[in-house]
Amino acid sequence: MNIIHEPTAVYIKPVQIVDAIYKGEYLVHMLFTDGHNQTLDFKPFLEQSNHPAIRRFLDLDLFQQFEIREGNIQWKEFELI
């Protein structure tokens, strides 16, 4: 007897960001479609980057100008996602 396992298509719905709240410094609290929520500190990422287009977001006024689009957090017109 041969048992044949045929692949089954499984669709996993991607988790998206529902809301993001600025919490000071480089902290952003995010709420996700799966009910999870977490505060993320972007400072290490921004400080460790060598790319000037990313490091410019160390300017707190610029950093605070994020928005949620299509389930992603982004700054400016897709300058940083």
GIJOMO-V32149 format. One record per pair of residues at least 12 apart in sequence whose ideal C-beta (glycine too) atoms are under 8 Angstrom apart, sorted by the first residue. I is the first residue (numbers start at 0). J is the second residue. Records with the same first field share a line. If there is no record, write none. Layout:
I->J  J
//
This chain:
12->32
13->70
14->31  32  33  35
15->31  32  69  70  71
16->29  30  31  32  67  70  71  72
17->30  31  32  67  70
18->30  67
19->65  67  72
21->63  65
22->38
24->40  42  59
25->40  41  42  45  59  62
26->38  39  40  41
27->39  41  65  72
29->72
32->70
41->56  62
45->57  62
52->78  79
53->79
56->74  79
61->74
62->74
//
